[in-house]
């Protein structure tokens, strides 16, 4: 009886130890990774997940846009996104690891050019005789940098997505976690700059 009681007490002590630290041999458990049992609140968790997913999407999108030969405003925007988000993504990963959040979620929505722009569908819907009489490239409106790529649509898309990224950074800049708050504040200006390049207007006096 006495031996059984000592065993139960020891087992409880081990359970409390692991439950309080959230680690097993230095590794973050599934509770911390997938069930929001992290070192940040729900808003901080959402920031790390959303900011990473959208930044990764827009980085891949910008690289694709540059490969299509975009010019002018679209080129400047894409180049700024590549320069900024190439560094931002590993920084989000690092902060997420510190807060026990998988910022780079394996289930995140990723950029796919064919799906995003419905590439290859328009030409196949035209009868052969209509394709033969279509305007030559010199006569056609120059609305795309390459087949299936619309620069104005790209700018509009980035403006919409960047607005949400900016919203996430503004919220994080007021978070109760000091590390999260400093991270967002330090990068807020560049996030605003990208939003402005995409055609957005930043209201410096606004509070969300």
Buried (B, 14 or more C-beta within 10 A) or exposed (E): EEEEEEEEEEEEEEEEEEEEEBEEEEEBBEEBBEEBBBBBBEBBBBBBBBBBBBBBBBBBBBBBBBEBEBEEBBBEBBBBBBBBBEEBBEBBBEBBEEBBBBBBBEEBEEBEBEEBBEBEEEEEEEEEEEEEEEEEEEEEEEEBBBEBBBBEBBBEBBBEBBBEBBBBBBBBBEBEBEBBBBBBBEBBEBBBBBBBBBBBEBEEEEEE
